[in-house]
Every structure is written in structure tokens, then in C-alpha cells.
Amino acid sequence: MLLIMLAMLTGNKTLLLFVPMLVSLYLLWTFGATLRSGMPVVERFARIVEVDLPDFCVPYCRKVTVIWCVFLAANSVCVGVL
């Protein structure tokens, strides 16, 4: 939000190109933080759909969360380079 306001005040539209990168970095931080402690994000979403999630699904959910982290990191790098 601050970046958008800064772009509006300065008239520098190139600042808006960093918004997608910041969103990806925020999501990467959020997904990554759940891998370090607690229940991974994907497992939380799975438990919303299936409250009694089978035990064999827990490692799969962790792996999917890692894959999302890799995707979000790659996306941030691509947006930053472009």
C-alpha cells in the first residue's frame, strides 16, 4: 500500500512493477514460516476440507507447501529480473 501511494505521489509508475514481487515475497515468508514451526499452510487448508485428515496426507501437505515456496521464490526472482 505504501509503495502504491509513493508511486502516486511521485508519479513514478515503475514502482508499481515491484508490487507483484512484494506479494510473492510476502506469501513466500508466510508459507515458509509455517514450515519452520507448526502446521504447514497446505495442511491447514486440507483440514478445512477434511477435518480428520489421514496421517499419510501430512507429509504430502508439507511437500506441497515446499513446492509452493519454491514457486513463490522463483516468481519473485523472475519479476525482479524483468
C-alpha positions as CSV (number, residue, x, y, z in Angstrom):
1,M,0.0,0.0,0.0
2,L,2.8,2.4,0.9
3,L,4.5,1.6,-2.4
4,I,1.3,2.4,-4.3
5,M,0.9,5.7,-2.5
6,L,4.6,6.6,-3.1
7,A,4.2,5.8,-6.8
8,M,1.1,8.1,-6.9
9,L,2.8,10.9,-5.1
10,T,6.0,10.8,-7.2
11,G,4.4,9.9,-10.5
12,N,6.9,7.1,-10.9
13,K,4.9,4.3,-12.4
14,T,7.8,1.9,-12.4
15,L,7.5,1.5,-8.7
16,L,4.2,-0.3,-9.3
17,L,6.2,-3.1,-11.0
18,F,7.5,-4.1,-7.6
19,V,4.0,-4.9,-6.2
20,P,3.8,-8.4,-7.6
21,M,7.3,-9.2,-6.3
22,L,6.4,-7.9,-2.9
23,V,3.2,-10.0,-2.8
24,S,5.1,-13.1,-3.8
25,L,7.8,-12.4,-1.2
26,Y,5.1,-11.9,1.5
27,L,3.4,-15.2,0.5
28,L,6.8,-17.0,0.5
29,W,7.5,-15.7,4.0
30,T,4.1,-16.8,5.2
31,F,4.4,-20.3,3.7
32,G,8.0,-20.7,4.8
33,A,7.3,-19.6,8.3
34,T,4.7,-22.4,8.7
35,L,7.3,-25.0,7.6
36,R,9.6,-23.9,10.5
37,S,7.0,-24.2,13.2
38,G,3.5,-25.5,13.5
39,M,1.2,-26.9,10.8
40,P,2.1,-26.1,7.1
41,V,-0.4,-23.9,5.3
42,V,-1.4,-26.6,2.8
43,E,-2.2,-28.9,5.7
44,R,-4.4,-26.2,7.3
45,F,-6.3,-25.8,4.1
46,A,-6.7,-29.6,3.8
47,R,-8.0,-29.8,7.3
48,I,-10.7,-27.2,6.5
49,V,-12.0,-29.6,3.8
50,E,-11.3,-32.8,5.7
51,V,-11.2,-32.4,9.5
52,D,-10.0,-35.9,10.1
53,L,-7.0,-35.8,7.7
54,P,-5.4,-39.2,7.4
55,D,-1.8,-39.5,8.7
56,F,-0.3,-40.3,5.3
57,C,-1.5,-36.9,4.0
58,V,0.5,-34.9,6.4
59,P,4.0,-35.4,4.7
60,Y,2.3,-34.8,1.3
61,C,0.9,-31.5,2.5
62,R,4.4,-30.5,3.8
63,K,5.9,-31.3,0.4
64,V,3.3,-29.3,-1.4
65,T,4.0,-26.3,0.9
66,V,7.7,-26.6,0.0
67,I,6.8,-26.7,-3.7
68,W,4.8,-23.5,-3.2
69,C,7.8,-21.9,-1.5
70,V,10.0,-22.8,-4.5
71,F,7.4,-21.4,-6.9
72,L,7.0,-18.2,-5.0
73,A,10.8,-17.7,-4.7
74,A,11.2,-18.3,-8.5
75,N,8.3,-16.0,-9.2
76,S,9.9,-13.2,-7.1
77,V,13.2,-13.6,-8.9
78,C,11.5,-13.6,-12.3
79,V,9.5,-10.4,-11.5
80,G,12.6,-8.8,-10.1
81,V,14.7,-9.5,-13.1
82,L,12.0,-8.4,-15.6
